[in-house]
Amino acid sequence: MTPRKKRLVIVLVGLLGFAVVVTLVMNAFNSNMVFFFSPTQVLNNEAPRDHTFRLGGIVEEGSLVRENDGLTVRFNVTDGLKTVPVKYVGILPDLFREGQGIVAQGKWGADSIFTAKEVLAKHDENYMPPEVAEALEAAEKEKAAQQEAAARAKESSAAGIPEESTGQ
């Protein structure tokens, strides 16, 4: 083999090794990546059913139910628009309570219940995980837009003005 062919083989083997390493690293990142979803996104089927993800929102007032085994807890998480039922088996954080912002990590089941493996509660009165704050803000804007549209429809029907049609 000529020196030129040897160099070419060495370079090609090096590139192949580099490609294998990059592929393994990207696969490790992808399998360990956990995405965040709001209750509205989960119920709109934007969340994966077969992968672990994080669900964030506010624990709905009056929804906390403890089962007789002492470890199983059921509660609802809301973003102000939609609500997702959550089941968790384990000891809840000390700061967990109704009306509290939380992030739960787990899977969305075929039974339409989010089964959490981990529940994180905010650690400060003023702290809200950024993802939860953004989801709640987006839900509040959507809720306000829905209320405004309903008010406009009510006003136009009260005034006897027919609703606009696109007709295109």
Backbone as CSV, one residue per row, in Angstrom:
resi,resn,N_x,N_y,N_z,CA_x,CA_y,CA_z,C_x,C_y,C_z
1,MET,0.853,-1.169,0.000,0.000,0.000,0.000,0.904,1.241,0.000
2,THR,0.555,2.180,-0.838,1.360,3.397,-0.941,1.062,4.299,0.251
3,PRO,1.999,5.184,0.575,1.783,6.101,1.697,0.508,6.947,1.532
4,ARG,0.191,7.295,0.319,-1.012,8.095,0.080,-2.268,7.309,0.448
5,LYS,-2.348,6.045,0.082,-3.505,5.204,0.408,-3.591,4.958,1.909
6,LYS,-2.427,4.827,2.565,-2.418,4.632,4.018,-3.019,5.855,4.719
7,ARG,-2.598,7.050,4.268,-3.152,8.275,4.854,-4.663,8.357,4.630
8,LEU,-5.115,7.995,3.445,-6.539,8.022,3.126,-7.316,7.061,4.024
9,VAL,-6.789,5.862,4.223,-7.438,4.882,5.103,-7.478,5.402,6.531
10,ILE,-6.390,5.991,7.006,-6.343,6.529,8.372,-7.374,7.652,8.535
11,VAL,-7.455,8.536,7.552,-8.421,9.638,7.617,-9.855,9.103,7.600
12,LEU,-10.124,8.140,6.719,-11.471,7.570,6.642,-11.851,6.844,7.933
13,VAL,-10.942,6.085,8.516,-11.214,5.402,9.786,-11.439,6.431,10.890
14,GLY,-10.663,7.500,10.883,-10.843,8.568,11.873,-12.203,9.228,11.744
15,LEU,-12.625,9.534,10.510,-13.942,10.131,10.284,-15.068,9.185,10.688
16,LEU,-14.901,7.904,10.382,-15.905,6.918,10.769,-16.015,6.825,12.297
17,GLY,-14.873,6.827,12.972,-14.874,6.792,14.441,-15.532,8.031,15.026
18,PHE,-15.224,9.190,14.446,-15.836,10.439,14.900,-17.348,10.404,14.712
19,ALA,-17.810,9.895,13.570,-19.246,9.796,13.300,-19.932,8.877,14.305
20,VAL,-19.277,7.761,14.658,-19.839,6.833,15.640,-19.947,7.511,17.002
21,VAL,-18.916,8.233,17.399,-18.929,8.923,18.697,-20.038,9.982,18.729
22,VAL,-20.152,10.773,17.671,-21.195,11.803,17.604,-22.579,11.161,17.668
23,THR,-22.780,10.065,16.967,-24.060,9.361,16.985,-24.392,8.867,18.386
24,LEU,-23.429,8.288,19.075,-23.669,7.787,20.439,-23.978,8.928,21.405
25,VAL,-23.261,10.026,21.283,-23.509,11.179,22.165,-24.896,11.758,21.914
26,MET,-25.263,11.921,20.657,-26.592,12.468,20.336,-27.698,11.530,20.805
27,ASN,-27.497,10.241,20.683,-28.479,9.267,21.159,-28.634,9.361,22.676
28,ALA,-27.528,9.522,23.385,-27.587,9.654,24.848,-28.331,10.928,25.244
29,PHE,-28.064,12.033,24.561,-28.773,13.279,24.847,-30.265,13.130,24.585
30,ASN,-30.597,12.521,23.466,-32.002,12.374,23.082,-32.763,11.493,24.071
31,SER,-32.160,10.417,24.537,-32.861,9.518,25.456,-32.985,10.106,26.858
32,ASN,-32.126,11.057,27.219,-32.180,11.667,28.541,-32.911,13.001,28.554
33,MET,-33.323,13.479,27.396,-33.988,14.768,27.307,-35.444,14.632,27.747
34,VAL,-35.871,15.531,28.609,-37.241,15.516,29.104,-37.872,16.868,28.774
35,PHE,-38.948,16.837,28.003,-39.601,18.058,27.574,-40.707,18.456,28.544
36,PHE,-41.041,19.740,28.520,-42.062,20.302,29.396,-43.338,20.583,28.596
37,PHE,-44.485,20.251,29.193,-45.772,20.516,28.557,-46.751,21.052,29.589
38,SER,-47.658,21.911,29.147,-48.730,22.422,30.006,-49.923,21.479,29.884
39,PRO,-50.895,21.561,30.805,-52.097,20.738,30.682,-52.821,20.930,29.344
40,THR,-52.868,22.152,28.845,-53.522,22.397,27.558,-52.811,21.644,26.441
41,GLN,-51.485,21.677,26.443,-50.724,20.960,25.417,-50.930,19.454,25.531
42,VAL,-50.980,18.941,26.755,-51.169,17.503,26.959,-52.532,17.077,26.412
43,LEU,-53.572,17.827,26.745,-54.917,17.466,26.300,-55.144,17.739,24.816
44,ASN,-54.281,18.541,24.201,-54.330,18.758,22.754,-53.460,17.731,22.019
45,ASN,-53.019,16.696,22.734,-52.201,15.604,22.183,-50.868,16.069,21.610
46,GLU,-50.284,17.120,22.192,-48.961,17.572,21.779,-47.860,16.853,22.555
47,ALA,-48.222,16.194,23.654,-47.245,15.484,24.477,-47.147,14.031,24.025
48,PRO,-45.960,13.441,24.130,-45.794,12.040,23.708,-46.444,11.083,24.699
49,ARG,-47.050,10.028,24.196,-47.675,9.037,25.078,-46.680,7.978,25.542
50,ASP,-45.606,7.787,24.811,-44.687,6.700,25.149,-43.361,7.172,25.739
51,HIS,-43.233,8.478,25.999,-41.990,9.012,26.551,-42.266,9.792,27.828
52,THR,-41.264,9.868,28.672,-41.355,10.659,29.883,-41.279,12.139,29.521
53,PHE,-42.113,12.946,30.164,-42.058,14.394,29.987,-42.469,15.053,31.288
54,ARG,-42.309,16.358,31.334,-42.685,17.120,32.530,-43.987,17.865,32.277
55,LEU,-44.847,17.797,33.271,-46.133,18.490,33.259,-46.068,19.575,34.316
56,GLY,-46.388,20.801,33.940,-46.317,21.890,34.903,-47.593,22.684,34.956
57,GLY,-47.879,23.208,36.119,-49.062,24.035,36.305,-49.317,24.252,37.782
58,ILE,-50.554,24.558,38.096,-50.985,24.819,39.466,-51.844,23.645,39.936
59,VAL,-51.617,23.201,41.182,-52.452,22.140,41.752,-53.829,22.752,42.017
60,GLU,-54.835,22.166,41.409,-56.195,22.688,41.507,-56.716,22.580,42.937
61,GLU,-57.334,23.652,43.394,-57.917,23.684,44.737,-58.989,22.599,44.874
62,GLY,-58.977,21.854,45.970,-59.991,20.840,46.256,-59.806,19.529,45.508
63,SER,-58.688,19.371,44.789,-58.508,18.160,43.988,-57.604,17.116,44.647
64,LEU,-56.939,17.459,45.726,-55.986,16.553,46.368,-56.714,15.446,47.130
65,VAL,-56.441,14.187,46.748,-57.061,13.025,47.400,-55.953,12.031,47.733
66,ARG,-55.869,11.661,49.005,-54.889,10.659,49.434,-55.601,9.321,49.594
67,GLU,-54.993,8.273,49.048,-55.592,6.945,49.158,-55.170,6.295,50.471
68,ASN,-55.820,5.185,50.811,-55.621,4.541,52.106,-54.227,3.981,52.329
69,ASP,-53.464,3.701,51.270,-52.131,3.142,51.452,-51.141,4.166,52.014
70,GLY,-51.514,5.437,52.035,-50.668,6.474,52.618,-49.635,7.049,51.663
71,LEU,-49.425,6.415,50.530,-48.428,6.900,49.579,-49.028,7.380,48.260
72,THR,-50.156,6.817,47.879,-50.760,7.175,46.597,-51.581,8.451,46.752
73,VAL,-51.306,9.398,45.865,-51.977,10.696,45.897,-52.495,10.992,44.497
74,ARG,-53.697,11.518,44.435,-54.280,11.963,43.164,-54.620,13.437,43.303
75,PHE,-54.330,14.182,42.253,-54.649,15.609,42.238,-54.731,16.056,40.785
76,ASN,-55.245,17.247,40.575,-55.361,17.812,39.233,-54.388,18.965,39.085
77,VAL,-53.787,19.060,37.900,-52.904,20.176,37.573,-53.576,20.969,36.470
78,THR,-53.643,22.289,36.649,-54.311,23.151,35.683,-53.399,24.284,35.248
79,ASP,-53.670,24.801,34.061,-52.974,25.998,33.595,-53.961,27.156,33.455
80,GLY,-55.135,26.975,34.000,-56.164,28.005,33.924,-57.169,27.740,32.826
81,LEU,-56.784,26.939,31.832,-57.697,26.588,30.744,-58.161,25.150,30.857
82,LYS,-57.205,24.258,30.969,-57.518,22.831,31.011,-56.866,22.199,32.227
83,THR,-57.382,21.022,32.592,-56.938,20.335,33.798,-56.587,18.893,33.469
84,VAL,-55.464,18.434,34.034,-54.993,17.065,33.829,-54.978,16.344,35.169
85,PRO,-55.602,15.152,35.248,-55.519,14.367,36.488,-54.132,13.731,36.616
86,VAL,-53.598,13.743,37.835,-52.267,13.211,38.102,-52.352,12.181,39.219
87,LYS,-51.594,11.095,39.060,-51.474,10.087,40.105,-49.986,9.982,40.456
88,TYR,-49.699,9.995,41.751,-48.312,9.911,42.203,-48.237,8.960,43.391
89,VAL,-47.277,8.053,43.346,-47.040,7.144,44.467,-45.690,7.509,45.053
90,GLY,-45.708,8.008,46.272,-44.472,8.414,46.930,-44.756,9.508,47.935
91,ILE,-43.686,10.021,48.483,-43.809,11.089,49.467,-43.699,12.419,48.743
92,LEU,-44.698,13.252,48.929,-44.715,14.559,48.283,-43.741,15.511,48.964
93,PRO,-43.234,16.509,48.238,-42.362,17.514,48.866,-43.113,18.260,49.963
94,ASP,-42.383,18.742,50.947,-43.000,19.463,52.063,-43.768,20.702,51.607
95,LEU,-43.321,21.344,50.540,-43.956,22.568,50.075,-45.145,22.322,49.148
96,PHE,-45.482,21.062,48.901,-46.598,20.731,48.016,-47.914,21.046,48.700
97,ARG,-48.792,21.762,48.002,-50.145,22.044,48.506,-51.008,22.529,47.360
98,GLU,-52.299,22.564,47.576,-53.231,23.041,46.560,-52.986,24.523,46.297
99,GLY,-53.167,24.928,45.048,-52.917,26.305,44.676,-51.445,26.594,44.428
100,GLN,-50.615,25.591,44.500,-49.158,25.694,44.398,-48.698,25.362,42.979
101,GLY,-47.687,26.050,42.500,-47.081,25.711,41.221,-46.195,24.490,41.376
102,ILE,-46.354,23.518,40.474,-45.544,22.302,40.524,-45.093,21.905,39.128
103,VAL,-44.087,21.041,39.108,-43.672,20.360,37.893,-43.603,18.882,38.252
104,ALA,-44.312,18.053,37.494,-44.316,16.610,37.732,-43.713,15.923,36.509
105,GLN,-42.857,14.948,36.765,-42.242,14.205,35.667,-42.823,12.805,35.637
106,GLY,-43.273,12.376,34.460,-43.868,11.054,34.340,-44.355,10.809,32.927
107,LYS,-45.386,9.955,32.810,-45.908,9.579,31.490,-47.420,9.757,31.447
108,TRP,-47.918,10.081,30.272,-49.343,10.222,30.007,-49.856,8.842,29.613
109,GLY,-50.784,8.310,30.395,-51.264,6.955,30.164,-52.438,6.876,29.214
110,ALA,-52.711,5.650,28.762,-53.852,5.393,27.887,-55.165,5.676,28.617
111,ASP,-55.127,5.656,29.955,-56.311,5.938,30.768,-56.536,7.438,30.966
112,SER,-55.759,8.266,30.256,-55.834,9.734,30.337,-55.520,10.257,31.729
113,ILE,-54.614,9.574,32.407,-54.111,10.024,33.702,-52.600,10.136,33.597
114,PHE,-52.053,11.254,34.067,-50.613,11.447,34.073,-50.064,10.748,35.316
115,THR,-49.219,9.745,35.118,-48.621,9.010,36.234,-47.242,9.597,36.489
116,ALA,-47.117,10.298,37.603,-45.867,10.992,37.923,-44.913,10.068,38.664
117,LYS,-43.646,10.159,38.311,-42.574,9.449,39.013,-41.851,10.389,39.963
118,GLU,-42.004,11.702,39.703,-41.349,12.715,40.525,-42.220,13.960,40.539
119,VAL,-42.347,14.589,41.697,-43.108,15.827,41.815,-42.209,16.865,42.472
120,LEU,-42.091,18.017,41.822,-41.276,19.116,42.336,-42.192,20.289,42.648
121,ALA,-42.051,20.842,43.848,-42.846,22.004,44.239,-41.948,23.222,44.265
122,LYS,-42.543,24.385,44.067,-41.729,25.600,44.106,-41.145,25.770,45.504
123,HIS,-39.980,26.388,45.573,-39.276,26.475,46.854,-39.335,27.850,47.485
124,ASP,-39.993,28.777,46.867,-40.053,30.135,47.379,-41.428,30.695,47.041
125,GLU,-41.916,31.563,47.858,-43.241,32.128,47.643,-43.348,32.849,46.309
126,ASN,-42.265,33.468,45.861,-42.292,34.237,44.624,-41.773,33.451,43.426
127,TYR,-41.250,32.260,43.649,-40.640,31.496,42.560,-41.674,30.665,41.825
128,MET,-41.557,30.644,40.513,-42.372,29.781,39.667,-41.430,29.295,38.581
129,PRO,-41.359,27.976,38.346,-40.491,27.499,37.266,-40.817,28.248,35.974
130,PRO,-39.815,28.673,35.221,-40.063,29.482,34.026,-41.038,28.838,33.055
131,GLU,-40.938,27.522,32.880,-41.832,26.838,31.951,-43.273,26.939,32.422
132,VAL,-43.478,26.790,33.730,-44.836,26.873,34.291,-45.372,28.289,34.137
133,ALA,-44.536,29.279,34.435,-44.966,30.671,34.319,-45.356,30.999,32.883
134,GLU,-44.557,30.538,31.911,-44.868,30.794,30.504,-46.166,30.103,30.095
135,ALA,-46.356,28.858,30.538,-47.567,28.117,30.185,-48.798,28.776,30.796
136,LEU,-48.693,29.214,32.037,-49.826,29.879,32.683,-50.143,31.206,32.008
137,GLU,-49.104,31.935,31.611,-49.313,33.213,30.930,-49.986,32.996,29.574
138,ALA,-49.544,31.984,28.829,-50.152,31.681,27.527,-51.604,31.259,27.702
139,ALA,-51.882,30.445,28.723,-53.255,30.004,28.978,-54.133,31.184,29.366
140,GLU,-53.597,32.108,30.141,-54.359,33.288,30.560,-54.690,34.156,29.351
141,LYS,-53.730,34.312,28.436,-53.982,35.098,27.223,-55.052,34.433,26.362
142,GLU,-54.974,33.105,26.231,-55.964,32.381,25.430,-57.349,32.486,26.061
143,LYS,-57.402,32.399,27.384,-58.675,32.506,28.100,-59.270,33.902,27.913
144,ALA,-58.420,34.928,27.980,-58.892,36.301,27.794,-59.413,36.496,26.369
145,ALA,-58.716,35.917,25.394,-59.163,36.036,24.000,-60.508,35.337,23.807
146,GLN,-60.701,34.188,24.438,-61.968,33.471,24.341,-63.093,34.284,24.978
147,GLN,-62.818,34.887,26.135,-63.830,35.693,26.811,-64.183,36.935,25.990
148,GLU,-63.175,37.542,25.363,-63.411,38.722,24.539,-64.257,38.360,23.316
149,ALA,-63.958,37.228,22.696,-64.735,36.787,21.537,-66.183,36.494,21.933
150,ALA,-66.369,35.879,23.089,-67.719,35.579,23.565,-68.476,36.872,23.866
151,ALA,-67.792,37.855,24.437,-68.433,39.133,24.741,-68.838,39.853,23.462
152,ARG,-67.960,39.818,22.432,-68.288,40.447,21.162,-69.487,39.771,20.505
153,ALA,-69.530,38.447,20.576,-70.649,37.707,19.992,-71.948,38.053,20.712
154,LYS,-71.866,38.197,22.019,-73.051,38.534,22.818,-73.540,39.942,22.477
155,GLU,-72.588,40.885,22.346,-72.946,42.265,22.014,-73.588,42.348,20.638
156,SER,-73.002,41.631,19.662,-73.541,41.699,18.302,-74.912,41.042,18.221
157,SER,-75.143,39.970,18.978,-76.461,39.333,18.960,-77.488,40.191,19.696
158,ALA,-77.068,40.910,20.733,-77.982,41.782,21.467,-78.361,43.001,20.620
159,ALA,-77.444,43.444,19.765,-77.710,44.607,18.930,-78.430,44.228,17.645
160,GLY,-78.620,42.934,17.412,-79.314,42.462,16.216,-78.437,42.475,14.985
161,ILE,-77.138,42.535,15.178,-76.203,42.524,14.050,-75.853,41.075,13.742
162,PRO,-76.074,40.644,12.482,-75.712,39.258,12.157,-74.199,39.076,12.182
163,GLU,-73.772,37.885,12.565,-72.332,37.612,12.622,-71.768,37.588,11.228
164,GLU,-70.502,38.036,11.122,-69.843,38.074,9.832,-69.565,36.665,9.332
165,SER,-69.677,36.491,8.044,-69.313,35.210,7.461,-68.243,35.463,6.428
166,THR,-67.342,34.507,6.302,-66.234,34.689,5.362,-66.711,34.497,3.948
167,GLY,-67.534,33.486,3.679,-68.149,33.284,2.381,-67.196,33.166,1.222
168,GLN,-65.989,32.792,1.453,-65.021,32.675,0.356,-64.931,31.283,-0.140
